[in-house]
């Protein structure tokens, strides 16, 4: 990662700081949320399996057929079209695989690059 560039940039994390116990709890929480049909997490990778970022389909409401989507990219990959591809993919997954009809993305008004994606 490059140094943080703005308030939407994620904080660097180091594997050495991720204990086996913390990682296991995180995986258990993600599995529980997925099994309860509440949240789906996705990794964003390049073709060579380098991690570009993460994305999410969250706050799923089956009664309203609604969910929220979001993503966060490693700042080394900003401005390369990944955001647009991620948004399109999340909407396609939400509609075609989760049978949702209302997909919402909340974007801060000053985050102009993300506004153009969704």
C-alpha positions as CSV (number, residue, x, y, z in Angstrom):
1,X,0.0,0.0,0.0
2,X,1.0,3.6,-0.5
3,X,0.7,6.0,2.4
4,X,-2.9,7.0,3.3
5,X,-4.1,9.6,0.8
6,X,-7.5,10.6,2.2
7,X,-10.1,9.8,4.9
8,X,-11.5,6.8,2.9
9,X,-8.1,5.1,2.7
10,X,-7.8,2.0,4.9
11,X,-5.2,1.7,7.6
12,X,-2.3,-0.5,7.0
13,X,-2.6,-3.8,8.8
14,X,0.2,-6.3,9.3
15,X,-0.2,-10.0,9.5
16,X,2.0,-10.1,12.5
17,X,-0.7,-8.2,14.4
18,X,-3.4,-10.7,13.5
19,X,-3.3,-13.4,16.1
20,X,-4.6,-16.9,15.3
21,X,-7.4,-16.4,17.8
22,X,-8.5,-13.0,16.3
23,X,-8.4,-14.5,12.8
24,X,-10.5,-17.5,13.9
25,X,-13.1,-15.3,15.5
26,X,-13.3,-13.2,12.4
27,X,-13.9,-16.2,10.2
28,X,-16.5,-17.6,12.6
29,X,-18.4,-14.3,12.5
30,X,-18.3,-14.1,8.7
31,X,-19.5,-17.7,8.4
32,X,-22.4,-17.0,10.9
33,X,-23.4,-13.8,9.0
34,X,-23.3,-15.7,5.6
35,X,-25.2,-18.7,7.0
36,X,-27.9,-16.3,8.4
37,X,-28.1,-14.6,4.9
38,X,-27.1,-11.3,6.4
39,X,-23.7,-10.4,4.9
40,X,-21.5,-11.6,2.1
41,X,-17.9,-10.6,1.9
42,X,-15.8,-10.8,-1.3
43,X,-12.1,-10.4,-2.0
44,X,-11.2,-8.3,-5.0
45,X,-8.2,-9.9,-6.8
46,X,-6.2,-9.3,-10.0
47,X,-5.8,-12.1,-12.4
48,X,-2.4,-12.9,-10.7
49,X,-4.2,-13.3,-7.4
50,X,-2.9,-10.1,-5.9
51,X,-5.4,-8.6,-3.4
52,X,-6.8,-5.3,-4.7
53,X,-9.5,-4.8,-2.1
54,X,-12.6,-6.1,-0.4
55,X,-16.3,-5.7,-1.0
56,X,-19.5,-6.5,0.8
57,X,-23.2,-7.1,0.3
58,X,-24.7,-6.1,3.7
59,X,-27.9,-5.4,5.6
60,X,-29.9,-7.9,3.5
61,X,-33.6,-7.6,4.0
62,X,-35.4,-10.4,2.3
63,X,-38.9,-8.9,3.0
64,X,-38.0,-5.7,1.2
65,X,-35.6,-7.5,-1.3
66,X,-33.0,-4.9,-0.4
67,X,-29.3,-4.7,0.5
68,X,-26.4,-2.3,0.8
69,X,-23.2,-2.7,-1.1
70,X,-19.7,-1.3,-0.4
71,X,-16.1,-1.8,-1.3
72,X,-12.7,-0.6,-0.3
73,X,-9.7,-0.7,-2.6
74,X,-6.0,-0.7,-1.8
75,X,-4.9,2.8,-2.8
76,X,-2.3,1.4,-5.2
77,X,-5.2,0.4,-7.4
78,X,-7.2,3.6,-7.3
79,X,-8.1,5.2,-10.7
80,X,-7.7,1.9,-12.6
81,X,-11.4,1.0,-13.1
82,X,-11.7,-1.6,-10.3
83,X,-14.4,0.4,-8.5
84,X,-16.7,0.4,-11.5
85,X,-16.1,-3.3,-12.1
86,X,-16.7,-4.1,-8.4
87,X,-20.0,-2.1,-8.3
88,X,-21.3,-3.8,-11.4
89,X,-20.3,-7.2,-10.0
90,X,-22.0,-6.6,-6.6
91,X,-25.2,-5.5,-8.2
92,X,-25.2,-8.5,-10.6
93,X,-24.6,-10.9,-7.6
94,X,-27.3,-9.2,-5.5
95,X,-29.8,-9.4,-8.3
96,X,-29.0,-12.6,-10.0
97,X,-27.9,-14.8,-7.1
98,X,-29.5,-13.3,-4.1
99,X,-32.7,-12.3,-5.8
100,X,-32.6,-8.7,-4.4
101,X,-34.3,-5.8,-6.2
102,X,-33.1,-2.7,-4.4
103,X,-29.4,-2.2,-4.1
104,X,-28.1,0.8,-2.2
105,X,-24.6,2.3,-2.0
106,X,-24.0,5.2,0.5
107,X,-21.2,7.5,-0.7
108,X,-19.9,10.6,1.0
109,X,-20.6,13.6,-1.2
110,X,-16.9,14.6,-1.2
111,X,-15.8,11.1,-2.4
112,X,-16.2,12.1,-6.1
113,X,-14.3,9.1,-7.5
114,X,-16.7,6.6,-5.8
115,X,-19.7,8.6,-6.9
116,X,-18.8,8.0,-10.5
117,X,-18.6,4.2,-9.9
118,X,-22.1,3.6,-8.7
